[in-house]
Amino acid sequence: MAAPTNSLHLGAVSDRDNPLLTSIAVGNRSYKTLPMPSSPDRPARAASRMASFGHALRGLRVLVSQPNARIHCAAAAAVVALGLWLGVSAMEWVALVLAIALVMGAEALNTALEYVVDLASPEWHALARDAKDVAAAAVLLCSLGAAVVGLLVFVPYF
């Protein structure tokens, strides 16, 4: 059986040809893989922490480039503006901020999962579709929960 085109498959290479190779069985397929490289000259913790923040900020830029994330950002801005205008209490702000964070976090995870699925399965596959649909459903559930929180907070003011 042929290996998927998007995976590292070293075919007929045997373990005696390269002792670093490891056999991995996935379903009824067997793959030869190389271990992940480790760098002896790893950056200092402070430098790697700063790099981590840089990667996170890049991730935020990628996230807000997505149309659905922009819609969520606009909704969050509207919620914040309405909360400021109505003068909601501190506990109501906690509920609103947590609801906004939950939706944005779910959208970020959905975006990340979509990128990974596209990378792992460039061709159409039912499981890839299902993974993306479930991730989108998670965002929908979080958004509905946030809408309920918004109603509970804002309706008493009208």
Secondary structure, DSSP 4 states (H G I P E B T S, - for coil): -PPPTTS---TT--TTT-TT-EEEEETTEEEEEPPPP--SSPPPHHHHHHHHHHHHHHHHHHHHTSHHHHHHHHHHHHHHHHHHHHT--HHHHHHHHHHHHHHHHHHHHHHHHHHHHHHH--S--HHHHHHHHHHHHHHHHHHHHHHHHHHHHHGGG-
